[in-house]
Amino acid sequence: EALAGPLAEGNCDPHELGRLTRRATGRLVSRRTGRKPTLVPVVEVR
């Protein structure tokens, strides 16, 4: 969901997509565990 909007708009900047991925995943983990995780996602842009 977090990447659907930017990708639909044609935003393919790997740094921006990585930032959005980290933010969305961090929020999900934080909601479930109550902790603030450190995440390093890998986003492949073709």
PDBQT receptor file of N, H, CA, C and O in Angstrom, charges set to zero:
ATOM      1  N   GLU A   1       0.819  -1.192   0.000  1.00  0.00    +0.000 N 
ATOM      2  CA  GLU A   1       0.000   0.000   0.000  1.00  0.00    +0.000 C 
ATOM      3  C   GLU A   1       0.864   1.257   0.000  1.00  0.00    +0.000 C 
ATOM      4  O   GLU A   1       0.544   2.240  -0.669  1.00  0.00    +0.000 OA
ATOM      5  N   ALA A   2       1.954   1.219   0.751  1.00  0.00    +0.000 N 
ATOM      6  H   ALA A   2       2.214   0.421   1.294  1.00  0.00    +0.000 HD
ATOM      7  CA  ALA A   2       2.792   2.412   0.891  1.00  0.00    +0.000 C 
ATOM      8  C   ALA A   2       3.464   2.790  -0.422  1.00  0.00    +0.000 C 
ATOM      9  O   ALA A   2       3.729   3.967  -0.669  1.00  0.00    +0.000 OA
ATOM     10  N   LEU A   3       3.740   1.810  -1.257  1.00  0.00    +0.000 N 
ATOM     11  H   LEU A   3       3.525   0.854  -1.057  1.00  0.00    +0.000 HD
ATOM     12  CA  LEU A   3       4.431   2.086  -2.516  1.00  0.00    +0.000 C 
ATOM     13  C   LEU A   3       3.493   2.184  -3.705  1.00  0.00    +0.000 C 
ATOM     14  O   LEU A   3       3.906   2.612  -4.783  1.00  0.00    +0.000 OA
ATOM     15  N   ALA A   4       2.249   1.798  -3.531  1.00  0.00    +0.000 N 
ATOM     16  H   ALA A   4       1.913   1.451  -2.656  1.00  0.00    +0.000 HD
ATOM     17  CA  ALA A   4       1.307   1.794  -4.655  1.00  0.00    +0.000 C 
ATOM     18  C   ALA A   4       1.131   3.185  -5.250  1.00  0.00    +0.000 C 
ATOM     19  O   ALA A   4       1.146   3.340  -6.471  1.00  0.00    +0.000 OA
ATOM     20  N   GLY A   5       0.966   4.186  -4.411  1.00  0.00    +0.000 N 
ATOM     21  H   GLY A   5       0.953   4.060  -3.419  1.00  0.00    +0.000 HD
ATOM     22  CA  GLY A   5       0.763   5.558  -4.893  1.00  0.00    +0.000 C 
ATOM     23  C   GLY A   5       1.954   6.090  -5.664  1.00  0.00    +0.000 C 
ATOM     24  O   GLY A   5       1.796   6.516  -6.808  1.00  0.00    +0.000 OA
ATOM     25  N   PRO A   6       3.162   6.080  -5.066  1.00  0.00    +0.000 N 
ATOM     26  CA  PRO A   6       4.331   6.595  -5.779  1.00  0.00    +0.000 C 
ATOM     27  C   PRO A   6       4.636   5.827  -7.067  1.00  0.00    +0.000 C 
ATOM     28  O   PRO A   6       5.029   6.429  -8.066  1.00  0.00    +0.000 OA
ATOM     29  N   LEU A   7       4.460   4.510  -7.052  1.00  0.00    +0.000 N 
ATOM     30  H   LEU A   7       4.140   4.021  -6.241  1.00  0.00    +0.000 HD
ATOM     31  CA  LEU A   7       4.724   3.738  -8.266  1.00  0.00    +0.000 C 
ATOM     32  C   LEU A   7       3.697   4.040  -9.348  1.00  0.00    +0.000 C 
ATOM     33  O   LEU A   7       4.039   4.093 -10.529  1.00  0.00    +0.000 OA
ATOM     34  N   ALA A   8       2.444   4.237  -8.959  1.00  0.00    +0.000 N 
ATOM     35  H   ALA A   8       2.166   4.194  -7.999  1.00  0.00    +0.000 HD
ATOM     36  CA  ALA A   8       1.400   4.577  -9.932  1.00  0.00    +0.000 C 
ATOM     37  C   ALA A   8       1.667   5.938 -10.558  1.00  0.00    +0.000 C 
ATOM     38  O   ALA A   8       1.315   6.176 -11.713  1.00  0.00    +0.000 OA
ATOM     39  N   GLU A   9       2.293   6.836  -9.789  1.00  0.00    +0.000 N 
ATOM     40  H   GLU A   9       2.579   6.642  -8.850  1.00  0.00    +0.000 HD
ATOM     41  CA  GLU A   9       2.621   8.165 -10.298  1.00  0.00    +0.000 C 
ATOM     42  C   GLU A   9       3.905   8.163 -11.118  1.00  0.00    +0.000 C 
ATOM     43  O   GLU A   9       4.266   9.183 -11.705  1.00  0.00    +0.000 OA
ATOM     44  N   GLY A  10       4.597   7.026 -11.164  1.00  0.00    +0.000 N 
ATOM     45  H   GLY A  10       4.303   6.197 -10.687  1.00  0.00    +0.000 HD
ATOM     46  CA  GLY A  10       5.816   6.926 -11.949  1.00  0.00    +0.000 C 
ATOM     47  C   GLY A  10       7.078   7.269 -11.178  1.00  0.00    +0.000 C 
ATOM     48  O   GLY A  10       8.134   7.450 -11.785  1.00  0.00    +0.000 OA
ATOM     49  N   ASN A  11       6.998   7.364  -9.862  1.00  0.00    +0.000 N 
ATOM     50  H   ASN A  11       6.140   7.217  -9.369  1.00  0.00    +0.000 HD
ATOM     51  CA  ASN A  11       8.169   7.663  -9.043  1.00  0.00    +0.000 C 
ATOM     52  C   ASN A  11       8.993   6.395  -8.896  1.00  0.00    +0.000 C 
ATOM     53  O   ASN A  11       8.574   5.457  -8.218  1.00  0.00    +0.000 OA
ATOM     54  N   CYS A  12      10.162   6.359  -9.527  1.00  0.00    +0.000 N 
ATOM     55  H   CYS A  12      10.502   7.121 -10.078  1.00  0.00    +0.000 HD
ATOM     56  CA  CYS A  12      11.009   5.170  -9.476  1.00  0.00    +0.000 C 
ATOM     57  C   CYS A  12      12.360   5.467  -8.836  1.00  0.00    +0.000 C 
ATOM     58  O   CYS A  12      13.322   4.733  -9.063  1.00  0.00    +0.000 OA
ATOM     59  N   ASP A  13      12.448   6.531  -8.040  1.00  0.00    +0.000 N 
ATOM     60  H   ASP A  13      11.667   7.127  -7.855  1.00  0.00    +0.000 HD
ATOM     61  CA  ASP A  13      13.693   6.872  -7.362  1.00  0.00    +0.000 C 
ATOM     62  C   ASP A  13      13.958   5.833  -6.271  1.00  0.00    +0.000 C 
ATOM     63  O   ASP A  13      13.171   5.722  -5.331  1.00  0.00    +0.000 OA
ATOM     64  N   PRO A  14      15.051   5.072  -6.377  1.00  0.00    +0.000 N 
ATOM     65  CA  PRO A  14      15.303   4.002  -5.410  1.00  0.00    +0.000 C 
ATOM     66  C   PRO A  14      15.443   4.505  -3.975  1.00  0.00    +0.000 C 
ATOM     67  O   PRO A  14      15.026   3.818  -3.043  1.00  0.00    +0.000 OA
ATOM     68  N   HIS A  15      16.019   5.681  -3.782  1.00  0.00    +0.000 N 
ATOM     69  H   HIS A  15      16.358   6.239  -4.540  1.00  0.00    +0.000 HD
ATOM     70  CA  HIS A  15      16.188   6.210  -2.429  1.00  0.00    +0.000 C 
ATOM     71  C   HIS A  15      14.834   6.553  -1.807  1.00  0.00    +0.000 C 
ATOM     72  O   HIS A  15      14.593   6.271  -0.633  1.00  0.00    +0.000 OA
ATOM     73  N   GLU A  16      13.970   7.153  -2.587  1.00  0.00    +0.000 N 
ATOM     74  H   GLU A  16      14.166   7.383  -3.541  1.00  0.00    +0.000 HD
ATOM     75  CA  GLU A  16      12.638   7.516  -2.084  1.00  0.00    +0.000 C 
ATOM     76  C   GLU A  16      11.807   6.262  -1.801  1.00  0.00    +0.000 C 
ATOM     77  O   GLU A  16      11.116   6.193  -0.785  1.00  0.00    +0.000 OA
ATOM     78  N   LEU A  17      11.872   5.279  -2.689  1.00  0.00    +0.000 N 
ATOM     79  H   LEU A  17      12.434   5.335  -3.514  1.00  0.00    +0.000 HD
ATOM     80  CA  LEU A  17      11.127   4.036  -2.475  1.00  0.00    +0.000 C 
ATOM     81  C   LEU A  17      11.647   3.294  -1.248  1.00  0.00    +0.000 C 
ATOM     82  O   LEU A  17      10.867   2.721  -0.487  1.00  0.00    +0.000 OA
ATOM     83  N   GLY A  18      12.956   3.304  -1.057  1.00  0.00    +0.000 N 
ATOM     84  H   GLY A  18      13.590   3.769  -1.674  1.00  0.00    +0.000 HD
ATOM     85  CA  GLY A  18      13.537   2.681   0.132  1.00  0.00    +0.000 C 
ATOM     86  C   GLY A  18      13.081   3.366   1.407  1.00  0.00    +0.000 C 
ATOM     87  O   GLY A  18      12.781   2.708   2.404  1.00  0.00    +0.000 OA
ATOM     88  N   ARG A  19      13.029   4.699   1.370  1.00  0.00    +0.000 N 
ATOM     89  H   ARG A  19      13.273   5.233   0.561  1.00  0.00    +0.000 HD
ATOM     90  CA  ARG A  19      12.582   5.466   2.533  1.00  0.00    +0.000 C 
ATOM     91  C   ARG A  19      11.129   5.145   2.865  1.00  0.00    +0.000 C 
ATOM     92  O   ARG A  19      10.781   4.940   4.028  1.00  0.00    +0.000 OA
ATOM     93  N   LEU A  20      10.292   5.105   1.844  1.00  0.00    +0.000 N 
ATOM     94  H   LEU A  20      10.575   5.271   0.899  1.00  0.00    +0.000 HD
ATOM     95  CA  LEU A  20       8.877   4.793   2.058  1.00  0.00    +0.000 C 
ATOM     96  C   LEU A  20       8.691   3.371   2.587  1.00  0.00    +0.000 C 
ATOM     97  O   LEU A  20       7.834   3.123   3.434  1.00  0.00    +0.000 OA
ATOM     98  N   THR A  21       9.499   2.447   2.081  1.00  0.00    +0.000 N 
ATOM     99  H   THR A  21      10.196   2.648   1.393  1.00  0.00    +0.000 HD
ATOM    100  CA  THR A  21       9.420   1.056   2.534  1.00  0.00    +0.000 C 
ATOM    101  C   THR A  21       9.823   0.937   3.995  1.00  0.00    +0.000 C 
ATOM    102  O   THR A  21       9.145   0.272   4.779  1.00  0.00    +0.000 OA
ATOM    103  N   ARG A  22      10.929   1.583   4.363  1.00  0.00    +0.000 N 
ATOM    104  H   ARG A  22      11.480   2.123   3.726  1.00  0.00    +0.000 HD
ATOM    105  CA  ARG A  22      11.371   1.549   5.765  1.00  0.00    +0.000 C 
ATOM    106  C   ARG A  22      10.323   2.152   6.686  1.00  0.00    +0.000 C 
ATOM    107  O   ARG A  22      10.049   1.620   7.763  1.00  0.00    +0.000 OA
ATOM    108  N   ARG A  23       9.748   3.248   6.263  1.00  0.00    +0.000 N 
ATOM    109  H   ARG A  23       9.970   3.680   5.389  1.00  0.00    +0.000 HD
ATOM    110  CA  ARG A  23       8.751   3.935   7.095  1.00  0.00    +0.000 C 
ATOM    111  C   ARG A  23       7.508   3.057   7.306  1.00  0.00    +0.000 C 
ATOM    112  O   ARG A  23       7.026   2.916   8.430  1.00  0.00    +0.000 OA
ATOM    113  N   ALA A  24       6.999   2.473   6.221  1.00  0.00    +0.000 N 
ATOM    114  H   ALA A  24       7.391   2.587   5.308  1.00  0.00    +0.000 HD
ATOM    115  CA  ALA A  24       5.797   1.636   6.321  1.00  0.00    +0.000 C 
ATOM    116  C   ALA A  24       6.060   0.381   7.147  1.00  0.00    +0.000 C 
ATOM    117  O   ALA A  24       5.227  -0.005   7.968  1.00  0.00    +0.000 OA
ATOM    118  N   THR A  25       7.204  -0.256   6.938  1.00  0.00    +0.000 N 
ATOM    119  H   THR A  25       7.881   0.058   6.272  1.00  0.00    +0.000 HD
ATOM    120  CA  THR A  25       7.528  -1.466   7.684  1.00  0.00    +0.000 C 
ATOM    121  C   THR A  25       7.752  -1.144   9.156  1.00  0.00    +0.000 C 
ATOM    122  O   THR A  25       7.335  -1.900  10.033  1.00  0.00    +0.000 OA
ATOM    123  N   GLY A  26       8.408  -0.027   9.421  1.00  0.00    +0.000 N 
ATOM    124  H   GLY A  26       8.746   0.587   8.708  1.00  0.00    +0.000 HD
ATOM    125  CA  GLY A  26       8.631   0.394  10.802  1.00  0.00    +0.000 C 
ATOM    126  C   GLY A  26       7.331   0.639  11.537  1.00  0.00    +0.000 C 
ATOM    127  O   GLY A  26       7.188   0.262  12.700  1.00  0.00    +0.000 OA
ATOM    128  N   ARG A  27       6.391   1.265  10.871  1.00  0.00    +0.000 N 
ATOM    129  H   ARG A  27       6.507   1.572   9.926  1.00  0.00    +0.000 HD
ATOM    130  CA  ARG A  27       5.082   1.511  11.495  1.00  0.00    +0.000 C 
ATOM    131  C   ARG A  27       4.365   0.204  11.798  1.00  0.00    +0.000 C 
ATOM    132  O   ARG A  27       3.769   0.054  12.864  1.00  0.00    +0.000 OA
ATOM    133  N   LEU A  28       4.420  -0.736  10.869  1.00  0.00    +0.000 N 
ATOM    134  H   LEU A  28       4.905  -0.614  10.003  1.00  0.00    +0.000 HD
ATOM    135  CA  LEU A  28       3.771  -2.031  11.066  1.00  0.00    +0.000 C 
ATOM    136  C   LEU A  28       4.373  -2.763  12.262  1.00  0.00    +0.000 C 
ATOM    137  O   LEU A  28       3.641  -3.257  13.120  1.00  0.00    +0.000 OA
ATOM    138  N   VAL A  29       5.688  -2.834  12.322  1.00  0.00    +0.000 N 
ATOM    139  H   VAL A  29       6.283  -2.432  11.625  1.00  0.00    +0.000 HD
ATOM    140  CA  VAL A  29       6.354  -3.538  13.419  1.00  0.00    +0.000 C 
ATOM    141  C   VAL A  29       6.107  -2.820  14.739  1.00  0.00    +0.000 C 
ATOM    142  O   VAL A  29       5.887  -3.462  15.766  1.00  0.00    +0.000 OA
ATOM    143  N   SER A  30       6.143  -1.503  14.718  1.00  0.00    +0.000 N 
ATOM    144  H   SER A  30       6.322  -0.981  13.884  1.00  0.00    +0.000 HD
ATOM    145  CA  SER A  30       5.920  -0.722  15.936  1.00  0.00    +0.000 C 
ATOM    146  C   SER A  30       4.521  -0.960  16.497  1.00  0.00    +0.000 C 
ATOM    147  O   SER A  30       4.345  -1.090  17.708  1.00  0.00    +0.000 OA
ATOM    148  N   ARG A  31       3.532  -1.018  15.613  1.00  0.00    +0.000 N 
ATOM    149  H   ARG A  31       3.675  -0.912  14.629  1.00  0.00    +0.000 HD
ATOM    150  CA  ARG A  31       2.156  -1.268  16.061  1.00  0.00    +0.000 C 
ATOM    151  C   ARG A  31       2.021  -2.637  16.712  1.00  0.00    +0.000 C 
ATOM    152  O   ARG A  31       1.303  -2.801  17.698  1.00  0.00    +0.000 OA
ATOM    153  N   ARG A  32       2.717  -3.611  16.151  1.00  0.00    +0.000 N 
ATOM    154  H   ARG A  32       3.300  -3.478  15.350  1.00  0.00    +0.000 HD
ATOM    155  CA  ARG A  32       2.582  -4.984  16.655  1.00  0.00    +0.000 C 
ATOM    156  C   ARG A  32       3.394  -5.237  17.920  1.00  0.00    +0.000 C 
ATOM    157  O   ARG A  32       2.952  -5.973  18.802  1.00  0.00    +0.000 OA
ATOM    158  N   THR A  33       4.584  -4.631  18.018  1.00  0.00    +0.000 N 
ATOM    159  H   THR A  33       4.943  -4.033  17.302  1.00  0.00    +0.000 HD
ATOM    160  CA  THR A  33       5.485  -4.963  19.121  1.00  0.00    +0.000 C 
ATOM    161  C   THR A  33       5.659  -3.845  20.134  1.00  0.00    +0.000 C 
ATOM    162  O   THR A  33       6.085  -4.102  21.260  1.00  0.00    +0.000 OA
ATOM    163  N   GLY A  34       5.341  -2.616  19.764  1.00  0.00    +0.000 N 
ATOM    164  H   GLY A  34       4.994  -2.408  18.849  1.00  0.00    +0.000 HD
ATOM    165  CA  GLY A  34       5.562  -1.488  20.658  1.00  0.00    +0.000 C 
ATOM    166  C   GLY A  34       7.002  -1.010  20.662  1.00  0.00    +0.000 C 
ATOM    167  O   GLY A  34       7.373  -0.166  21.478  1.00  0.00    +0.000 OA
ATOM    168  N   ARG A  35       7.818  -1.540  19.760  1.00  0.00    +0.000 N 
ATOM    169  H   ARG A  35       7.517  -2.226  19.098  1.00  0.00    +0.000 HD
ATOM    170  CA  ARG A  35       9.230  -1.156  19.674  1.00  0.00    +0.000 C 
ATOM    171  C   ARG A  35       9.481  -0.367  18.403  1.00  0.00    +0.000 C 
ATOM    172  O   ARG A  35       8.701  -0.419  17.453  1.00  0.00    +0.000 OA
ATOM    173  N   LYS A  36      10.577   0.358  18.405  1.00  0.00    +0.000 N 
ATOM    174  H   LYS A  36      11.211   0.401  19.178  1.00  0.00    +0.000 HD
ATOM    175  CA  LYS A  36      10.984   1.097  17.207  1.00  0.00    +0.000 C 
ATOM    176  C   LYS A  36      12.116   0.313  16.539  1.00  0.00    +0.000 C 
ATOM    177  O   LYS A  36      13.243   0.321  17.034  1.00  0.00    +0.000 OA
ATOM    178  N   PRO A  37      11.837  -0.351  15.445  1.00  0.00    +0.000 N 
ATOM    179  CA  PRO A  37      12.839  -1.208  14.819  1.00  0.00    +0.000 C 
ATOM    180  C   PRO A  37      13.827  -0.425  13.952  1.00  0.00    +0.000 C 
ATOM    181  O   PRO A  37      13.546   0.689  13.509  1.00  0.00    +0.000 OA
ATOM    182  N   THR A  38      14.974  -1.032  13.726  1.00  0.00    +0.000 N 
ATOM    183  H   THR A  38      15.202  -1.937  14.086  1.00  0.00    +0.000 HD
ATOM    184  CA  THR A  38      15.928  -0.532  12.746  1.00  0.00    +0.000 C 
ATOM    185  C   THR A  38      15.842  -1.478  11.561  1.00  0.00    +0.000 C 
ATOM    186  O   THR A  38      16.144  -2.665  11.684  1.00  0.00    +0.000 OA
ATOM    187  N   LEU A  39      15.430  -0.954  10.418  1.00  0.00    +0.000 N 
ATOM    188  H   LEU A  39      15.184   0.011  10.318  1.00  0.00    +0.000 HD
ATOM    189  CA  LEU A  39      15.193  -1.795   9.245  1.00  0.00    +0.000 C 
ATOM    190  C   LEU A  39      16.054  -1.342   8.079  1.00  0.00    +0.000 C 
ATOM    191  O   LEU A  39      16.262  -0.147   7.870  1.00  0.00    +0.000 OA
ATOM    192  N   VAL A  40      16.546  -2.300   7.332  1.00  0.00    +0.000 N 
ATOM    193  H   VAL A  40      16.376  -3.271   7.501  1.00  0.00    +0.000 HD
ATOM    194  CA  VAL A  40      17.302  -2.007   6.122  1.00  0.00    +0.000 C 
ATOM    195  C   VAL A  40      16.687  -2.832   4.997  1.00  0.00    +0.000 C 
ATOM    196  O   VAL A  40      17.111  -3.963   4.757  1.00  0.00    +0.000 OA
ATOM    197  N   PRO A  41      15.691  -2.279   4.304  1.00  0.00    +0.000 N 
ATOM    198  CA  PRO A  41      15.056  -3.037   3.222  1.00  0.00    +0.000 C 
ATOM    199  C   PRO A  41      15.868  -2.962   1.935  1.00  0.00    +0.000 C 
ATOM    200  O   PRO A  41      16.700  -2.073   1.753  1.00  0.00    +0.000 OA
ATOM    201  N   VAL A  42      15.611  -3.889   1.073  1.00  0.00    +0.000 N 
ATOM    202  H   VAL A  42      14.935  -4.611   1.221  1.00  0.00    +0.000 HD
ATOM    203  CA  VAL A  42      16.220  -3.891  -0.250  1.00  0.00    +0.000 C 
ATOM    204  C   VAL A  42      15.095  -3.683  -1.248  1.00  0.00    +0.000 C 
ATOM    205  O   VAL A  42      14.139  -4.457  -1.287  1.00  0.00    +0.000 OA
ATOM    206  N   VAL A  43      15.210  -2.632  -2.057  1.00  0.00    +0.000 N 
ATOM    207  H   VAL A  43      15.987  -2.003  -2.025  1.00  0.00    +0.000 HD
ATOM    208  CA  VAL A  43      14.206  -2.342  -3.072  1.00  0.00    +0.000 C 
ATOM    209  C   VAL A  43      14.884  -2.447  -4.424  1.00  0.00    +0.000 C 
ATOM    210  O   VAL A  43      15.827  -1.709  -4.711  1.00  0.00    +0.000 OA
ATOM    211  N   GLU A  44      14.412  -3.353  -5.246  1.00  0.00    +0.000 N 
ATOM    212  H   GLU A  44      13.646  -3.953  -5.012  1.00  0.00    +0.000 HD
ATOM    213  CA  GLU A  44      14.973  -3.539  -6.577  1.00  0.00    +0.000 C 
ATOM    214  C   GLU A  44      14.101  -2.802  -7.580  1.00  0.00    +0.000 C 
ATOM    215  O   GLU A  44      12.899  -3.049  -7.677  1.00  0.00    +0.000 OA
ATOM    216  N   VAL A  45      14.723  -1.890  -8.329  1.00  0.00    +0.000 N 
ATOM    217  H   VAL A  45      15.700  -1.689  -8.250  1.00  0.00    +0.000 HD
ATOM    218  CA  VAL A  45      14.010  -1.125  -9.345  1.00  0.00    +0.000 C 
ATOM    219  C   VAL A  45      14.539  -1.560 -10.698  1.00  0.00    +0.000 C 
ATOM    220  O   VAL A  45      15.736  -1.478 -10.973  1.00  0.00    +0.000 OA
ATOM    221  N   ARG A  46      13.632  -2.023 -11.531  1.00  0.00    +0.000 N 
ATOM    222  H   ARG A  46      12.659  -2.090 -11.307  1.00  0.00    +0.000 HD
ATOM    223  CA  ARG A  46      14.047  -2.493 -12.866  1.00  0.00    +0.000 C 
ATOM    224  C   ARG A  46      13.619  -1.537 -13.921  1.00  0.00    +0.000 C 
ATOM    225  O   ARG A  46      13.879  -1.764 -15.103  1.00  0.00    +0.000 OA
TER     226      ARG A  46
